[in-house]
Amino acid sequence: MKTLTFASIGPAEIAAARADNPRAFGDPRRRALVIGSWAAILGYLLFSFWLFEFGKLFQASDNALRMLTRMVVWQDMDTWMYDQIYVGIAQTIAMAFLGTLLATVLALFVAFAAARNTMPLWLPRQATRRVLDVLRGVDQVIWGLVFVRAVGLGPLAGVLAIFVSDTGTLAKLYSEAIENIDRKQVEGVEATGADGVRTIRYGILPQILPVFISLSLYSFESSTRSATILGLVGAGGVGMVIIERFRAGLFDQVAFVVLNVLVVIAVIDFVSGKIRQRFIGERGH
């Protein structure tokens, strides 16, 4: 084995080492590409700050401070019409629950038509998937505007918006869960002579039930937040209460309503965690 000293290393030895181990010395083209990419990202960020005029944040600091102060300082709390506030919160929860429940039931049936292993026919499967793309591709607020126009102001429009949007999302996720099931369990059920319905009941549903419960509960939590936004476009619920008080400049009441919504979402999250722990065996960290 030949040992080299620093004194004996010349340009020829360095060139030979570079040729034998090109990655050890780095690739100039790759380095230039990385530097160029980071420069492009930095340039785009600077352009974005200039395009969207983020400097207005500093110019509007006085207005923002006054608004935040009015949110913290609560006045005339005996005139706040609490019944209207809590009826709006109850409507929001009901909208989210009913919309998610209807979406969950329909999505479970549609998912079998979108899954590759339960719908071998290419055309119906692709048609179902494209419809689901449309349902979840359109934002829930847009569906809210559509149904407000169709059925008028009120919580019904919010329920329909959540139902349509969540159907597209849940059916997509359910179909992926169905495609990832263990085929051996299905074959075992089929070996007993079970028909298609019993095969689904005893071979597929028990495998996707944990995913089904988890996704449905998460969808309910998400829909509760979405129902608040839907109220801003006239779809009922606490969102209408918030926008009415915001337009009237009652920022202290807006803060009170938002805090109540946060408490409701925290309670729903806690209850959902207990349900997951009961049916799925999920444990807290």
C-alpha positions in Angstrom: 0.0 0.0 0.0 1.4 3.3 -1.1 1.2 6.3 1.4 1.2 9.8 0.0 2.4 12.9 1.8 1.2 16.4 1.2 4.5 17.2 -0.4 4.2 14.5 -3.0 0.6 15.5 -4.1 0.7 17.6 -7.2 -1.8 18.7 -9.9 -1.7 15.3 -11.6 -2.6 13.4 -8.4 -5.4 15.8 -7.7 -6.8 15.5 -11.2 -6.6 11.7 -11.0 -8.4 11.8 -7.6 -11.1 14.0 -9.1 -11.6 11.6 -12.0 -11.8 8.6 -9.7 -14.2 10.3 -7.2 -16.1 13.1 -8.9 -18.8 13.4 -6.2 -16.3 13.9 -3.4 -15.1 17.2 -4.9 -18.6 18.5 -5.8 -20.1 19.2 -9.2 -19.7 22.9 -10.3 -22.9 22.6 -12.5 -24.9 21.2 -9.6 -23.6 23.9 -7.3 -24.5 26.6 -9.8 -28.0 25.1 -10.2 -28.5 25.1 -6.4 -27.3 28.7 -6.1 -29.4 29.8 -9.0 -32.5 28.1 -7.6 -32.1 29.8 -4.2 -31.5 33.1 -5.9 -34.7 32.7 -7.9 -36.7 31.8 -4.8 -35.3 34.8 -2.9 -36.1 37.1 -5.9 -39.6 35.8 -6.1 -40.2 36.4 -2.4 -38.9 40.0 -2.6 -41.1 40.5 -5.7 -44.1 39.2 -3.7 -43.5 41.6 -0.8 -43.4 44.4 -3.3 -46.4 43.3 -5.3 -48.7 42.8 -2.4 -47.6 46.0 -0.7 -46.8 44.5 2.7 -45.6 48.0 3.8 -49.3 48.9 4.4 -49.1 46.7 7.5 -46.9 49.3 9.2 -49.0 52.2 7.9 -52.2 50.7 9.3 -50.6 49.8 12.7 -52.6 52.6 14.5 -56.0 51.3 13.1 -55.0 47.7 14.0 -54.1 48.7 17.5 -57.4 50.6 18.0 -59.3 47.6 16.8 -57.4 45.1 19.0 -58.0 47.4 22.0 -61.7 47.5 21.3 -61.7 43.7 21.1 -60.0 43.4 24.5 -62.0 46.0 26.3 -65.6 44.7 26.7 -68.4 47.2 27.3 -72.1 47.0 27.9 -72.1 43.3 28.1 -75.7 43.2 29.4 -76.9 44.3 25.9 -75.1 41.8 23.8 -78.1 39.6 22.9 -76.6 36.3 24.0 -79.5 34.3 22.8 -78.7 35.3 19.2 -75.0 34.4 19.7 -75.6 31.0 21.1 -78.4 30.1 18.7 -75.9 30.9 15.9 -73.3 28.6 17.5 -75.9 25.9 17.9 -76.8 26.3 14.2 -73.1 26.1 13.2 -72.7 22.8 15.1 -75.9 21.4 13.7 -74.8 22.4 10.1 -71.5 20.7 10.5 -72.9 17.6 12.1 -75.7 17.1 9.6 -73.6 18.0 6.5 -70.8 15.6 7.6 -73.3 12.8 8.5 -74.9 12.9 5.1 -71.6 13.1 3.4 -70.2 10.2 5.4 -73.1 7.9 4.4 -73.1 8.8 0.7 -69.3 8.8 0.5 -69.1 5.3 1.8 -71.3 4.0 -1.0 -69.6 6.1 -3.7 -66.1 5.0 -2.5 -66.8 1.4 -3.6 -67.5 2.7 -7.1 -64.2 4.7 -7.1 -61.9 1.9 -5.8 -60.0 -0.2 -8.2 -60.5 -3.5 -6.4 -64.2 -3.2 -6.0 -65.0 -1.5 -9.4 -63.0 -3.3 -12.1 -64.8 -1.5 -14.9 -62.6 1.4 -16.1 -65.3 3.8 -17.4 -67.6 3.9 -14.3 -64.6 4.1 -12.0 -63.1 7.0 -13.8 -66.4 8.8 -14.2 -67.0 8.5 -10.4 -63.5 9.8 -9.7 -63.9 12.8 -12.0 -67.2 13.7 -10.3 -65.4 13.5 -6.9 -62.7 15.8 -8.3 -65.3 18.4 -9.1 -67.0 18.1 -5.7 -63.9 18.6 -3.7 -62.1 20.8 -6.2 -64.6 23.6 -5.8 -64.1 25.5 -2.5 -66.7 25.1 0.2 -67.3 28.8 0.2 -68.2 28.7 -3.5 -70.6 25.9 -2.9 -72.1 28.1 -0.1 -72.6 30.9 -2.5 -74.2 28.6 -5.0 -76.7 27.1 -2.5 -77.5 30.5 -1.0 -78.5 31.6 -4.5 -80.5 28.3 -5.0 -82.3 27.9 -1.6 -81.9 31.3 -0.1 -80.2 32.6 3.1 -80.0 30.3 6.0 -78.4 27.2 7.5 -79.8 24.9 4.8 -77.4 26.4 2.3 -74.5 25.7 4.7 -75.6 22.1 5.2 -75.7 21.5 1.5 -72.3 23.1 0.9 -70.7 21.0 3.6 -72.5 17.9 2.3 -71.3 18.3 -1.3 -67.7 19.3 -0.4 -67.2 16.6 2.2 -68.7 13.9 0.0 -66.0 14.5 -2.6 -63.2 14.5 0.0 -64.4 11.6 2.1 -65.2 9.4 -0.9 -61.7 9.9 -2.3 -60.1 9.0 1.1 -62.4 6.0 1.6 -61.7 4.6 -1.8 -58.0 4.8 -1.1 -58.5 2.9 2.1 -60.5 0.3 0.3 -57.8 -0.2 -2.3 -55.2 -0.8 0.5 -57.1 -3.5 2.3 -55.7 -7.0 3.0 -56.9 -9.2 0.1 -56.4 -12.4 2.1 -59.3 -11.5 4.5 -61.6 -10.9 1.6 -60.6 -14.2 0.0 -61.3 -16.0 3.2 -64.8 -14.6 3.3 -65.3 -15.5 -0.3 -64.2 -19.0 0.3 -67.2 -19.5 2.6 -69.5 -19.0 -0.3 -70.5 -15.4 0.7 -72.1 -13.2 -1.9 -70.8 -9.7 -2.8 -72.8 -7.9 -0.1 -71.6 -10.2 2.6 -68.0 -10.1 1.3 -68.1 -6.3 1.7 -69.8 -6.5 5.1 -67.4 -9.1 6.6 -64.3 -8.8 4.4 -63.9 -5.1 3.7 -65.8 -3.0 6.2 -64.1 -4.3 9.3 -60.7 -3.3 7.7 -61.7 0.2 6.8 -63.8 0.9 9.9 -60.9 2.5 11.9 -60.1 4.8 8.9 -63.8 5.5 8.4 -64.3 6.6 12.0 -61.1 8.7 12.1 -61.8 10.5 8.8 -65.4 11.1 9.7 -64.5 12.7 13.1 -61.8 14.8 11.5 -64.2 15.9 8.8 -66.7 17.0 11.5 -64.1 19.0 13.3 -63.1 20.7 10.0 -66.7 21.3 9.0 -67.4 23.1 12.3 -64.7 25.6 11.4 -65.9 25.8 7.8 -69.5 26.4 8.9 -68.3 29.5 10.6 -66.9 30.8 7.4 -70.0 29.8 5.4 -72.0 32.0 7.7 -70.1 35.0 6.3 -71.6 34.4 2.9 -75.1 34.1 4.2 -75.3 30.4 4.9 -76.5 30.8 8.4 -74.8 30.0 11.7 -72.5 32.0 13.9 -70.7 33.4 10.9 -73.7 35.7 10.2 -73.5 36.8 13.8 -69.8 37.7 13.4 -70.2 39.6 10.2 -73.2 41.6 11.5 -71.3 42.7 14.6 -68.1 43.3 12.6 -69.9 45.6 10.2 -71.4 47.5 13.1 -68.0 48.0 14.6 -68.8 45.9 17.7 -65.3 44.4 17.9 -65.6 43.4 21.6 -68.6 41.2 20.7 -66.7 39.8 17.7 -63.9 38.7 20.1 -66.4 37.2 22.5 -68.1 35.1 19.7 -64.8 34.0 18.4 -63.7 32.8 21.8 -66.9 30.8 22.2 -66.3 29.2 18.8 -62.7 28.3 19.9 -64.1 26.7 23.0 -66.6 24.7 21.0 -64.0 23.4 18.6 -61.8 22.4 21.6 -64.6 20.5 23.1 -65.4 18.7 19.8 -61.7 17.8 19.5 -61.7 16.4 23.0 -64.8 14.3 22.4 -63.5 13.1 19.1 -60.3 12.0 20.8 -62.3 10.0 23.3 -64.3 8.4 20.5 -61.2 7.4 18.7 -59.7 6.0 21.8 -62.9 3.9 22.4 -63.3 2.5 18.9 -59.8 2.6 17.4 -57.6 2.2 20.5 -55.8 5.4 20.0 -53.9 6.6 23.1 -52.9 10.1 24.0 -49.3 11.2 23.8 
